[in-house]
């Protein structure tokens, strides 16, 4: 039985930071293009949820047997971040949720392990990349996520890409490092790392192609990623693959998203690949990992719900000063309002389906939809005659809205809207990824998983509304 990729999706945050804006602000050279910036209410957990939702939406029959989440910038230490992703996706209790983290190799490692394993595994990878103001890591880095559903080919679960083989090459040397508790990475002199990565990358690719039984001349798509830009460019230019095989690494539009980048670029490549194309994915981090895949006939019928290219096109500019504030590199005067208090763990657990899954209720007798879920129906008064109604994928229309410039927010103003959901249900909620001046009654919105606040190290996650845009899927 063939094993490979059943579905894949990338998530690119809405905001973009122009590298020229960085240069203008600091009076230095920032390069060209843009980098993706996670919203003030986003972290690696919320981005992983968004990527996973898209990947599962594209393959509804591929129910995961396991969830693996990889990142170098977790929202929690000690606590399992994958458990929050698990709750937001409403996976079965018996599905294990495990964290892979701590290194830039964790994303490709989780994907490689899933491809070489058994069962259906959802691999979600997300990263936030930081650096000192004006530095290479800040301008070349990017924020993003990807999710890949790995499993076996079957009647209801056709593979998009068959896994043909892979190989790894590991060596212990100091190239990039970050001590626990530090926010920024440090980098050794580039020429040393370039020399090591070139040898390791060529070795891994040669052995991966041999294991897959594929000639380098038959490679139709080459993905090379890694935080060492010189090594990535040098390796891409020296591998014996056909001219034109190199896949756009999204560096000019999204930036380098660390552990998430190989899965993100692979997802974008699959969205435009024809059947029968051989794809080689190489990631450089403390060694090299290479995967060889071949797309199937199913890729021609695949309809990604929100292609990476569409998300890139839908981005909106973010001023550099606000970026610095969001990243806590600049501390502006906070709102003169009480800060949020710590969320109650028992209360969150009791309302888990509502809080993490956005599950309302529907009265069986009248069909009335209740948000949040209720015991007593507002239509007819029936008691405890409700069925759960998942609403995270529901879309709605703004009935009215208000712009609040007094409520506490790390990025004021706060925009609240009353939303009428398709099929029933009305709920007031906060909007995100929105420019207040462009908002209007009648605008369409969808739900997105975000972080409302943090207090005492506990993150308060819930759902917000996000305006639908024609470039990112519109009203499909």
PyMOL commands that set and color helices and strands:
alter all, ss='L'
color gray80, all
select helices_A, chain A and resi 19-26+44-57+81-89+106-115+136-140+190-212+216-218+229-238+258-272+297-300+308-313+320-326+345-350+352-357+436-438+470-472
alter helices_A, ss='H'
color red, helices_A
select strands_A, chain A and resi 3-11+15-18+34-37+66-71+96-101+121-127+144-152+161-170+176-177+186-187+219-226+278-284+287-295+316-317+359-363+369-370+386-390+395-404+414-421+426-432+444-455+458-467
alter strands_A, ss='S'
color yellow, strands_A
deselect
rebuild
show_as cartoon
